[in-house]
Amino acid sequence: GSSAESCVHAVRTQLVANIISASWKVERPVVPSVLVVMVFNALLPFVLYREFLPGLHDVAEPIRTEL
């Protein structure tokens, strides 16, 4: 995908890893953190698109026309 998508994927992977490692450190059941990760993964695209889509659109439009 685009560099923005790979950046989002990298950030998401890092955050998920942080959540999981934190849940292991506090020795709580993993199920709640898995649910948090699922909800987070479901909501993250909407949050990112709403926050960053105008800027990304301005950046992506010239690139898209070149492609």
PDB file with one MODEL, atoms N, CA, C and O in Angstrom:
MODEL        1
ATOM      1  N   GLY A   1       0.812  -1.208   0.000  1.00  0.00           N
ATOM      2  CA  GLY A   1       0.000   0.000   0.000  1.00  0.00           C
ATOM      3  C   GLY A   1       0.845   1.256   0.000  1.00  0.00           C
ATOM      4  O   GLY A   1       2.041   1.214  -0.285  1.00  0.00           O
ATOM      5  N   SER A   2       0.209   2.384   0.324  1.00  0.00           N
ATOM      6  CA  SER A   2       0.933   3.653   0.354  1.00  0.00           C
ATOM      7  C   SER A   2       1.782   3.741   1.611  1.00  0.00           C
ATOM      8  O   SER A   2       1.661   2.915   2.516  1.00  0.00           O
ATOM      9  N   SER A   3       2.634   4.742   1.657  1.00  0.00           N
ATOM     10  CA  SER A   3       3.464   4.935   2.842  1.00  0.00           C
ATOM     11  C   SER A   3       2.587   5.260   4.052  1.00  0.00           C
ATOM     12  O   SER A   3       2.925   4.884   5.174  1.00  0.00           O
ATOM     13  N   ALA A   4       1.468   5.952   3.838  1.00  0.00           N
ATOM     14  CA  ALA A   4       0.567   6.261   4.949  1.00  0.00           C
ATOM     15  C   ALA A   4      -0.016   4.976   5.519  1.00  0.00           C
ATOM     16  O   ALA A   4      -0.105   4.816   6.737  1.00  0.00           O
ATOM     17  N   GLU A   5      -0.414   4.059   4.638  1.00  0.00           N
ATOM     18  CA  GLU A   5      -0.983   2.802   5.109  1.00  0.00           C
ATOM     19  C   GLU A   5       0.054   1.997   5.884  1.00  0.00           C
ATOM     20  O   GLU A   5      -0.252   1.438   6.937  1.00  0.00           O
ATOM     21  N   SER A   6       1.282   1.936   5.366  1.00  0.00           N
ATOM     22  CA  SER A   6       2.312   1.172   6.062  1.00  0.00           C
ATOM     23  C   SER A   6       2.651   1.817   7.396  1.00  0.00           C
ATOM     24  O   SER A   6       2.961   1.126   8.367  1.00  0.00           O
ATOM     25  N   CYS A   7       2.592   3.139   7.442  1.00  0.00           N
ATOM     26  CA  CYS A   7       2.835   3.839   8.705  1.00  0.00           C
ATOM     27  C   CYS A   7       1.731   3.508   9.709  1.00  0.00           C
ATOM     28  O   CYS A   7       2.011   3.223  10.873  1.00  0.00           O
ATOM     29  N   VAL A   8       0.486   3.547   9.260  1.00  0.00           N
ATOM     30  CA  VAL A   8      -0.636   3.195  10.131  1.00  0.00           C
ATOM     31  C   VAL A   8      -0.475   1.768  10.613  1.00  0.00           C
ATOM     32  O   VAL A   8      -0.686   1.481  11.791  1.00  0.00           O
ATOM     33  N   HIS A   9      -0.099   0.859   9.701  1.00  0.00           N
ATOM     34  CA  HIS A   9       0.064  -0.540  10.070  1.00  0.00           C
ATOM     35  C   HIS A   9       1.171  -0.690  11.110  1.00  0.00           C
ATOM     36  O   HIS A   9       1.021  -1.454  12.063  1.00  0.00           O
ATOM     37  N   ALA A  10       2.269   0.022  10.939  1.00  0.00           N
ATOM     38  CA  ALA A  10       3.391  -0.070  11.883  1.00  0.00           C
ATOM     39  C   ALA A  10       2.984   0.455  13.259  1.00  0.00           C
ATOM     40  O   ALA A  10       3.299  -0.147  14.286  1.00  0.00           O
ATOM     41  N   VAL A  11       2.278   1.586  13.260  1.00  0.00           N
ATOM     42  CA  VAL A  11       1.835   2.161  14.534  1.00  0.00           C
ATOM     43  C   VAL A  11       0.859   1.224  15.222  1.00  0.00           C
ATOM     44  O   VAL A  11       0.948   1.002  16.430  1.00  0.00           O
ATOM     45  N   ARG A  12      -0.069   0.677  14.456  1.00  0.00           N
ATOM     46  CA  ARG A  12      -1.065  -0.228  15.028  1.00  0.00           C
ATOM     47  C   ARG A  12      -0.390  -1.468  15.594  1.00  0.00           C
ATOM     48  O   ARG A  12      -0.709  -1.905  16.700  1.00  0.00           O
ATOM     49  N   THR A  13       0.550  -2.038  14.831  1.00  0.00           N
ATOM     50  CA  THR A  13       1.258  -3.225  15.303  1.00  0.00           C
ATOM     51  C   THR A  13       1.993  -2.922  16.600  1.00  0.00           C
ATOM     52  O   THR A  13       1.967  -3.724  17.534  1.00  0.00           O
ATOM     53  N   GLN A  14       2.650  -1.764  16.662  1.00  0.00           N
ATOM     54  CA  GLN A  14       3.406  -1.387  17.862  1.00  0.00           C
ATOM     55  C   GLN A  14       2.474  -1.206  19.050  1.00  0.00           C
ATOM     56  O   GLN A  14       2.777  -1.656  20.155  1.00  0.00           O
ATOM     57  N   LEU A  15       1.332  -0.544  18.826  1.00  0.00           N
ATOM     58  CA  LEU A  15       0.397  -0.304  19.916  1.00  0.00           C
ATOM     59  C   LEU A  15      -0.201  -1.618  20.418  1.00  0.00           C
ATOM     60  O   LEU A  15      -0.349  -1.822  21.623  1.00  0.00           O
ATOM     61  N   VAL A  16      -0.539  -2.499  19.488  1.00  0.00           N
ATOM     62  CA  VAL A  16      -1.077  -3.801  19.882  1.00  0.00           C
ATOM     63  C   VAL A  16      -0.040  -4.562  20.699  1.00  0.00           C
ATOM     64  O   VAL A  16      -0.366  -5.165  21.722  1.00  0.00           O
ATOM     65  N   ALA A  17       1.220  -4.529  20.240  1.00  0.00           N
ATOM     66  CA  ALA A  17       2.287  -5.200  20.980  1.00  0.00           C
ATOM     67  C   ALA A  17       2.439  -4.599  22.373  1.00  0.00           C
ATOM     68  O   ALA A  17       2.646  -5.327  23.344  1.00  0.00           O
ATOM     69  N   ASN A  18       2.338  -3.286  22.476  1.00  0.00           N
ATOM     70  CA  ASN A  18       2.451  -2.626  23.776  1.00  0.00           C
ATOM     71  C   ASN A  18       1.312  -3.026  24.698  1.00  0.00           C
ATOM     72  O   ASN A  18       1.523  -3.287  25.883  1.00  0.00           O
ATOM     73  N   ILE A  19       0.096  -3.073  24.147  1.00  0.00           N
ATOM     74  CA  ILE A  19      -1.067  -3.448  24.953  1.00  0.00           C
ATOM     75  C   ILE A  19      -0.899  -4.873  25.466  1.00  0.00           C
ATOM     76  O   ILE A  19      -1.134  -5.151  26.641  1.00  0.00           O
ATOM     77  N   ILE A  20      -0.489  -5.774  24.572  1.00  0.00           N
ATOM     78  CA  ILE A  20      -0.357  -7.179  24.961  1.00  0.00           C
ATOM     79  C   ILE A  20       0.749  -7.337  25.996  1.00  0.00           C
ATOM     80  O   ILE A  20       0.563  -8.030  26.996  1.00  0.00           O
ATOM     81  N   SER A  21       1.901  -6.700  25.769  1.00  0.00           N
ATOM     82  CA  SER A  21       2.998  -6.831  26.723  1.00  0.00           C
ATOM     83  C   SER A  21       2.628  -6.223  28.067  1.00  0.00           C
ATOM     84  O   SER A  21       2.997  -6.749  29.117  1.00  0.00           O
ATOM     85  N   ALA A  22       1.897  -5.111  28.031  1.00  0.00           N
ATOM     86  CA  ALA A  22       1.469  -4.490  29.285  1.00  0.00           C
ATOM     87  C   ALA A  22       0.511  -5.406  30.028  1.00  0.00           C
ATOM     88  O   ALA A  22       0.571  -5.502  31.254  1.00  0.00           O
ATOM     89  N   SER A  23      -0.374  -6.081  29.299  1.00  0.00           N
ATOM     90  CA  SER A  23      -1.330  -6.974  29.946  1.00  0.00           C
ATOM     91  C   SER A  23      -0.609  -8.156  30.583  1.00  0.00           C
ATOM     92  O   SER A  23      -1.024  -8.646  31.634  1.00  0.00           O
ATOM     93  N   TRP A  24       0.481  -8.619  29.944  1.00  0.00           N
ATOM     94  CA  TRP A  24       1.259  -9.700  30.560  1.00  0.00           C
ATOM     95  C   TRP A  24       1.975  -9.205  31.802  1.00  0.00           C
ATOM     96  O   TRP A  24       2.078  -9.941  32.783  1.00  0.00           O
ATOM     97  N   LYS A  25       2.478  -7.959  31.783  1.00  0.00           N
ATOM     98  CA  LYS A  25       3.242  -7.447  32.917  1.00  0.00           C
ATOM     99  C   LYS A  25       2.365  -7.342  34.166  1.00  0.00           C
ATOM    100  O   LYS A  25       2.811  -7.658  35.268  1.00  0.00           O
ATOM    101  N   VAL A  26       1.129  -6.903  33.993  1.00  0.00           N
ATOM    102  CA  VAL A  26       0.260  -6.772  35.147  1.00  0.00           C
ATOM    103  C   VAL A  26      -0.405  -8.097  35.502  1.00  0.00           C
ATOM    104  O   VAL A  26      -1.142  -8.188  36.485  1.00  0.00           O
ATOM    105  N   GLU A  27      -0.139  -9.131  34.691  1.00  0.00           N
ATOM    106  CA  GLU A  27      -0.606 -10.489  34.966  1.00  0.00           C
ATOM    107  C   GLU A  27      -2.123 -10.564  35.081  1.00  0.00           C
ATOM    108  O   GLU A  27      -2.662 -11.326  35.884  1.00  0.00           O
ATOM    109  N   ARG A  28      -2.794  -9.771  34.274  1.00  0.00           N
ATOM    110  CA  ARG A  28      -4.233  -9.904  34.191  1.00  0.00           C
ATOM    111  C   ARG A  28      -4.559 -10.923  33.111  1.00  0.00           C
ATOM    112  O   ARG A  28      -3.699 -11.289  32.311  1.00  0.00           O
ATOM    113  N   PRO A  29      -5.826 -11.387  33.092  1.00  0.00           N
ATOM    114  CA  PRO A  29      -6.226 -12.263  31.986  1.00  0.00           C
ATOM    115  C   PRO A  29      -6.028 -11.558  30.657  1.00  0.00           C
ATOM    116  O   PRO A  29      -6.181 -10.340  30.561  1.00  0.00           O
ATOM    117  N   VAL A  30      -5.689 -12.326  29.636  1.00  0.00           N
ATOM    118  CA  VAL A  30      -5.395 -11.754  28.331  1.00  0.00           C
ATOM    119  C   VAL A  30      -6.688 -11.392  27.598  1.00  0.00           C
ATOM    120  O   VAL A  30      -6.678 -10.540  26.710  1.00  0.00           O
ATOM    121  N   VAL A  31      -7.793 -12.030  27.964  1.00  0.00           N
ATOM    122  CA  VAL A  31      -9.034 -11.832  27.221  1.00  0.00           C
ATOM    123  C   VAL A  31      -9.456 -10.363  27.172  1.00  0.00           C
ATOM    124  O   VAL A  31      -9.799  -9.875  26.096  1.00  0.00           O
ATOM    125  N   PRO A  32      -9.445  -9.636  28.303  1.00  0.00           N
ATOM    126  CA  PRO A  32      -9.835  -8.225  28.215  1.00  0.00           C
ATOM    127  C   PRO A  32      -8.956  -7.436  27.256  1.00  0.00           C
ATOM    128  O   PRO A  32      -9.458  -6.620  26.483  1.00  0.00           O
ATOM    129  N   SER A  33      -7.631  -7.676  27.301  1.00  0.00           N
ATOM    130  CA  SER A  33      -6.751  -6.924  26.418  1.00  0.00           C
ATOM    131  C   SER A  33      -6.980  -7.317  24.967  1.00  0.00           C
ATOM    132  O   SER A  33      -6.840  -6.483  24.073  1.00  0.00           O
ATOM    133  N   VAL A  34      -7.330  -8.576  24.721  1.00  0.00           N
ATOM    134  CA  VAL A  34      -7.651  -8.995  23.354  1.00  0.00           C
ATOM    135  C   VAL A  34      -8.890  -8.243  22.869  1.00  0.00           C
ATOM    136  O   VAL A  34      -8.942  -7.787  21.727  1.00  0.00           O
ATOM    137  N   LEU A  35      -9.886  -8.118  23.750  1.00  0.00           N
ATOM    138  CA  LEU A  35     -11.085  -7.365  23.383  1.00  0.00           C
ATOM    139  C   LEU A  35     -10.746  -5.902  23.137  1.00  0.00           C
ATOM    140  O   LEU A  35     -11.271  -5.288  22.208  1.00  0.00           O
ATOM    141  N   VAL A  36      -9.873  -5.344  23.966  1.00  0.00           N
ATOM    142  CA  VAL A  36      -9.445  -3.956  23.773  1.00  0.00           C
ATOM    143  C   VAL A  36      -8.771  -3.810  22.427  1.00  0.00           C
ATOM    144  O   VAL A  36      -9.024  -2.853  21.695  1.00  0.00           O
ATOM    145  N   VAL A  37      -7.903  -4.772  22.100  1.00  0.00           N
ATOM    146  CA  VAL A  37      -7.194  -4.719  20.821  1.00  0.00           C
ATOM    147  C   VAL A  37      -8.181  -4.806  19.666  1.00  0.00           C
ATOM    148  O   VAL A  37      -8.047  -4.085  18.677  1.00  0.00           O
ATOM    149  N   MET A  38      -9.175  -5.689  19.787  1.00  0.00           N
ATOM    150  CA  MET A  38     -10.164  -5.834  18.714  1.00  0.00           C
ATOM    151  C   MET A  38     -10.943  -4.540  18.529  1.00  0.00           C
ATOM    152  O   MET A  38     -11.132  -4.081  17.403  1.00  0.00           O
ATOM    153  N   VAL A  39     -11.393  -3.952  19.630  1.00  0.00           N
ATOM    154  CA  VAL A  39     -12.145  -2.701  19.554  1.00  0.00           C
ATOM    155  C   VAL A  39     -11.253  -1.600  18.996  1.00  0.00           C
ATOM    156  O   VAL A  39     -11.669  -0.804  18.154  1.00  0.00           O
ATOM    157  N   PHE A  40     -10.004  -1.573  19.489  1.00  0.00           N
ATOM    158  CA  PHE A  40      -9.055  -0.561  19.032  1.00  0.00           C
ATOM    159  C   PHE A  40      -8.828  -0.682  17.540  1.00  0.00           C
ATOM    160  O   PHE A  40      -8.848   0.320  16.825  1.00  0.00           O
ATOM    161  N   ASN A  41      -8.610  -1.905  17.059  1.00  0.00           N
ATOM    162  CA  ASN A  41      -8.391  -2.118  15.629  1.00  0.00           C
ATOM    163  C   ASN A  41      -9.616  -1.735  14.819  1.00  0.00           C
ATOM    164  O   ASN A  41      -9.492  -1.252  13.693  1.00  0.00           O
ATOM    165  N   ALA A  42     -10.804  -1.947  15.388  1.00  0.00           N
ATOM    166  CA  ALA A  42     -12.024  -1.598  14.667  1.00  0.00           C
ATOM    167  C   ALA A  42     -12.203  -0.084  14.590  1.00  0.00           C
ATOM    168  O   ALA A  42     -12.680   0.436  13.581  1.00  0.00           O
ATOM    169  N   LEU A  43     -11.818   0.625  15.660  1.00  0.00           N
ATOM    170  CA  LEU A  43     -12.064   2.063  15.717  1.00  0.00           C
ATOM    171  C   LEU A  43     -10.938   2.876  15.116  1.00  0.00           C
ATOM    172  O   LEU A  43     -11.165   3.991  14.646  1.00  0.00           O
ATOM    173  N   LEU A  44      -9.709   2.333  15.121  1.00  0.00           N
ATOM    174  CA  LEU A  44      -8.557   3.111  14.693  1.00  0.00           C
ATOM    175  C   LEU A  44      -8.695   3.690  13.288  1.00  0.00           C
ATOM    176  O   LEU A  44      -8.408   4.871  13.091  1.00  0.00           O
ATOM    177  N   PRO A  45      -9.127   2.894  12.302  1.00  0.00           N
ATOM    178  CA  PRO A  45      -9.244   3.477  10.956  1.00  0.00           C
ATOM    179  C   PRO A  45     -10.197   4.671  10.917  1.00  0.00           C
ATOM    180  O   PRO A  45      -9.914   5.669  10.254  1.00  0.00           O
ATOM    181  N   PHE A  46     -11.330   4.573  11.629  1.00  0.00           N
ATOM    182  CA  PHE A  46     -12.286   5.670  11.617  1.00  0.00           C
ATOM    183  C   PHE A  46     -11.679   6.911  12.258  1.00  0.00           C
ATOM    184  O   PHE A  46     -11.849   8.022  11.754  1.00  0.00           O
ATOM    185  N   VAL A  47     -10.967   6.721  13.378  1.00  0.00           N
ATOM    186  CA  VAL A  47     -10.342   7.854  14.057  1.00  0.00           C
ATOM    187  C   VAL A  47      -9.285   8.478  13.153  1.00  0.00           C
ATOM    188  O   VAL A  47      -9.228   9.697  12.996  1.00  0.00           O
ATOM    189  N   LEU A  48      -8.443   7.621  12.557  1.00  0.00           N
ATOM    190  CA  LEU A  48      -7.377   8.136  11.699  1.00  0.00           C
ATOM    191  C   LEU A  48      -7.955   8.859  10.491  1.00  0.00           C
ATOM    192  O   LEU A  48      -7.501   9.947  10.136  1.00  0.00           O
ATOM    193  N   TYR A  49      -8.955   8.256   9.864  1.00  0.00           N
ATOM    194  CA  TYR A  49      -9.536   8.877   8.678  1.00  0.00           C
ATOM    195  C   TYR A  49     -10.170  10.223   9.030  1.00  0.00           C
ATOM    196  O   TYR A  49     -10.035  11.197   8.289  1.00  0.00           O
ATOM    197  N   ARG A  50     -10.861  10.264  10.167  1.00  0.00           N
ATOM    198  CA  ARG A  50     -11.531  11.506  10.539  1.00  0.00           C
ATOM    199  C   ARG A  50     -10.509  12.582  10.891  1.00  0.00           C
ATOM    200  O   ARG A  50     -10.718  13.756  10.588  1.00  0.00           O
ATOM    201  N   GLU A  51      -9.399  12.187  11.531  1.00  0.00           N
ATOM    202  CA  GLU A  51      -8.410  13.164  11.970  1.00  0.00           C
ATOM    203  C   GLU A  51      -7.485  13.587  10.835  1.00  0.00           C
ATOM    204  O   GLU A  51      -7.131  14.759  10.711  1.00  0.00           O
ATOM    205  N   PHE A  52      -7.093  12.608   9.999  1.00  0.00           N
ATOM    206  CA  PHE A  52      -6.003  12.854   9.069  1.00  0.00           C
ATOM    207  C   PHE A  52      -6.417  12.819   7.609  1.00  0.00           C
ATOM    208  O   PHE A  52      -5.612  13.155   6.740  1.00  0.00           O
ATOM    209  N   LEU A  53      -7.655  12.419   7.311  1.00  0.00           N
ATOM    210  CA  LEU A  53      -8.041  12.253   5.922  1.00  0.00           C
ATOM    211  C   LEU A  53      -7.937  13.544   5.116  1.00  0.00           C
ATOM    212  O   LEU A  53      -7.477  13.493   3.975  1.00  0.00           O
ATOM    213  N   PRO A  54      -8.343  14.709   5.651  1.00  0.00           N
ATOM    214  CA  PRO A  54      -8.188  15.927   4.849  1.00  0.00           C
ATOM    215  C   PRO A  54      -6.745  16.151   4.416  1.00  0.00           C
ATOM    216  O   PRO A  54      -6.486  16.443   3.249  1.00  0.00           O
ATOM    217  N   GLY A  55      -5.801  16.017   5.352  1.00  0.00           N
ATOM    218  CA  GLY A  55      -4.391  16.197   5.011  1.00  0.00           C
ATOM    219  C   GLY A  55      -3.899  15.115   4.071  1.00  0.00           C
ATOM    220  O   GLY A  55      -3.176  15.399   3.116  1.00  0.00           O
ATOM    221  N   LEU A  56      -4.292  13.860   4.340  1.00  0.00           N
ATOM    222  CA  LEU A  56      -3.864  12.763   3.479  1.00  0.00           C
ATOM    223  C   LEU A  56      -4.437  12.939   2.080  1.00  0.00           C
ATOM    224  O   LEU A  56      -3.780  12.621   1.089  1.00  0.00           O
ATOM    225  N   HIS A  57      -5.652  13.442   2.003  1.00  0.00           N
ATOM    226  CA  HIS A  57      -6.281  13.630   0.699  1.00  0.00           C
ATOM    227  C   HIS A  57      -5.498  14.651  -0.117  1.00  0.00           C
ATOM    228  O   HIS A  57      -5.278  14.464  -1.313  1.00  0.00           O
ATOM    229  N   ASP A  58      -5.079  15.726   0.533  1.00  0.00           N
ATOM    230  CA  ASP A  58      -4.286  16.747  -0.166  1.00  0.00           C
ATOM    231  C   ASP A  58      -2.968  16.160  -0.658  1.00  0.00           C
ATOM    232  O   ASP A  58      -2.494  16.506  -1.740  1.00  0.00           O
ATOM    233  N   VAL A  59      -2.377  15.269   0.139  1.00  0.00           N
ATOM    234  CA  VAL A  59      -1.102  14.670  -0.255  1.00  0.00           C
ATOM    235  C   VAL A  59      -1.322  13.615  -1.331  1.00  0.00           C
ATOM    236  O   VAL A  59      -0.543  13.510  -2.278  1.00  0.00           O
ATOM    237  N   ALA A  60      -2.396  12.831  -1.177  1.00  0.00           N
ATOM    238  CA  ALA A  60      -2.587  11.674  -2.051  1.00  0.00           C
ATOM    239  C   ALA A  60      -3.112  12.064  -3.427  1.00  0.00           C
ATOM    240  O   ALA A  60      -2.879  11.349  -4.401  1.00  0.00           O
ATOM    241  N   GLU A  61      -3.810  13.179  -3.517  1.00  0.00           N
ATOM    242  CA  GLU A  61      -4.447  13.529  -4.787  1.00  0.00           C
ATOM    243  C   GLU A  61      -3.438  13.712  -5.917  1.00  0.00           C
ATOM    244  O   GLU A  61      -3.638  13.144  -6.991  1.00  0.00           O
ATOM    245  N   PRO A  62      -2.350  14.488  -5.724  1.00  0.00           N
ATOM    246  CA  PRO A  62      -1.355  14.595  -6.805  1.00  0.00           C
ATOM    247  C   PRO A  62      -0.713  13.251  -7.135  1.00  0.00           C
ATOM    248  O   PRO A  62      -0.444  12.950  -8.298  1.00  0.00           O
ATOM    249  N   ILE A  63      -0.469  12.444  -6.095  1.00  0.00           N
ATOM    250  CA  ILE A  63       0.139  11.126  -6.319  1.00  0.00           C
ATOM    251  C   ILE A  63      -0.811  10.261  -7.146  1.00  0.00           C
ATOM    252  O   ILE A  63      -0.393   9.566  -8.072  1.00  0.00           O
ATOM    253  N   ARG A  64      -2.091  10.317  -6.796  1.00  0.00           N
ATOM    254  CA  ARG A  64      -3.071   9.493  -7.496  1.00  0.00           C
ATOM    255  C   ARG A  64      -3.165   9.898  -8.963  1.00  0.00           C
ATOM    256  O   ARG A  64      -3.286   9.046  -9.842  1.00  0.00           O
ATOM    257  N   THR A  65      -3.107  11.209  -9.222  1.00  0.00           N
ATOM    258  CA  THR A  65      -3.212  11.651 -10.616  1.00  0.00           C
ATOM    259  C   THR A  65      -1.968  11.237 -11.401  1.00  0.00           C
ATOM    260  O   THR A  65      -2.054  10.970 -12.600  1.00  0.00           O
ATOM    261  N   GLU A  66      -0.815  11.182 -10.737  1.00  0.00           N
ATOM    262  CA  GLU A  66       0.398  10.717 -11.417  1.00  0.00           C
ATOM    263  C   GLU A  66       0.278   9.237 -11.754  1.00  0.00           C
ATOM    264  O   GLU A  66       0.697   8.798 -12.825  1.00  0.00           O
ATOM    265  N   LEU A  67      -0.303   8.466 -10.820  1.00  0.00           N
ATOM    266  CA  LEU A  67      -0.498   7.046 -11.086  1.00  0.00           C
ATOM    267  C   LEU A  67      -1.636   6.883 -12.080  1.00  0.00           C
ATOM    268  O   LEU A  67      -1.976   5.759 -12.450  1.00  0.00           O
TER     269      LEU A  67
ENDMDL
END
